[in-house]
Amino acid sequence: LIHPGYVITAMSCGISVLKRDGMMVAVAGEGKVTPLGMSPYTQVRRLLKFKVLPKTQVVIGNLESPFEITDYVRHLCRGQKDFDNEGVNCQISGRTNISWSEGYPVTVAEKCGK
């Protein structure tokens, strides 16, 4: 989650979602997958469209309605607001459909919350 109304994922995940029939959704706040159903903290939002970031394997998904920010659903943030690393090159990473850990270079644009 990079904003309450937008998610970020790998190209492989975006392609996998687009190949499925039916409504596309994003799930947040679900800490553990169980056969018993979703936790009370889970939020589900419909994905409207994906946009590939040029020259990357990163995809931005636009949500129909924003997630509510809670203790269980948070947007990507680089940490404390007084931690000044604007313009620094970093890596974002996470699990994808084809890898347990994929990383992509990013540049920190501005302080979280601006």
C-alpha positions in Angstrom: 0.0 0.0 0.0 1.7 3.2 -1.1 -1.4 5.4 -0.5 -4.8 4.5 0.9 -6.1 4.4 -2.7 -3.1 2.7 -4.4 -1.2 -0.6 -4.1 2.2 -1.5 -5.5 3.1 -5.0 -6.7 5.4 -6.8 -9.0 4.6 -7.2 -12.7 4.2 -11.0 -12.3 1.5 -10.5 -9.7 -0.3 -7.9 -11.9 -0.2 -10.2 -14.9 -1.5 -13.1 -12.8 -4.4 -11.0 -11.5 -5.3 -9.8 -14.9 -5.5 -13.3 -16.3 -8.2 -14.3 -13.8 -11.9 -14.0 -14.6 -14.1 -11.9 -12.4 -13.5 -9.0 -10.1 -10.0 -8.1 -9.0 -9.5 -7.3 -5.3 -6.7 -6.2 -3.0 -6.7 -7.6 0.6 -5.0 -5.8 3.5 -4.8 -6.4 7.2 -4.9 -10.2 6.9 -2.0 -11.4 8.9 -2.4 -15.2 8.4 -4.1 -17.2 5.7 -6.4 -19.8 7.4 -9.2 -22.1 6.3 -11.4 -20.4 9.0 -12.0 -17.2 7.0 -10.7 -13.6 7.3 -9.6 -11.9 10.5 -11.7 -9.0 11.8 -8.9 -6.6 10.7 -9.1 -7.6 7.1 -10.2 -5.0 4.4 -11.0 -5.9 0.8 -11.1 -3.3 -2.0 -11.8 -3.7 -5.7 -8.9 -3.0 -8.1 -9.9 -0.8 -11.0 -6.8 -0.8 -13.1 -3.0 -1.3 -13.2 -0.3 0.9 -14.5 3.2 -0.3 -15.2 6.0 2.0 -14.1 8.3 2.5 -17.2 11.5 0.5 -17.4 10.6 -1.5 -14.2 8.8 -4.7 -13.2 6.7 -2.6 -10.8 2.9 -2.1 -11.1 0.7 0.4 -9.4 -2.9 -0.7 -8.8 -5.7 1.9 -8.4 -8.4 1.0 -5.9 -12.2 1.7 -6.2 -12.2 3.1 -2.7 -9.3 3.8 -0.3 -8.3 1.5 2.5 -8.9 2.8 6.1 -5.5 3.2 7.7 -5.5 1.2 11.0 -3.0 -0.6 13.2 -3.3 -3.5 10.8 -3.5 -1.7 7.5 -0.6 0.8 6.9 0.8 2.5 3.8 4.4 2.1 2.9 6.4 4.7 4.8 10.1 5.0 5.2 10.0 5.4 9.0 10.2 8.4 11.3 9.3 11.8 9.8 12.6 13.3 11.1 14.7 10.6 9.3 15.9 12.7 6.4 17.0 10.6 3.4 15.2 12.5 0.6 16.8 11.7 -2.7 18.5 8.5 -1.4 18.4 5.4 -3.6 16.7 2.4 -1.9 15.2 -0.9 -2.6 11.6 -2.0 -2.2 11.1 -5.8 -1.9 8.6 -8.5 -1.2 7.2 -11.8 -2.2 5.8 -12.3 -5.7 4.3 -15.2 -7.6 7.7 -16.2 -9.0 10.0 -15.4 -6.1 10.1 -15.2 -2.3 12.1 -12.0 -2.5 12.3 -9.5 -5.4 13.8 -6.1 -5.1 13.5 -2.9 -7.2 15.5 0.3 -6.9 13.6 3.4 -6.0 14.5 7.0 -5.0 13.0 8.5 -1.9 11.1 11.5 -3.3 10.0 13.3 -0.1 9.1 12.8 3.5 6.3 10.5 4.4 3.1 12.3 5.0 3.9 15.3 2.7 
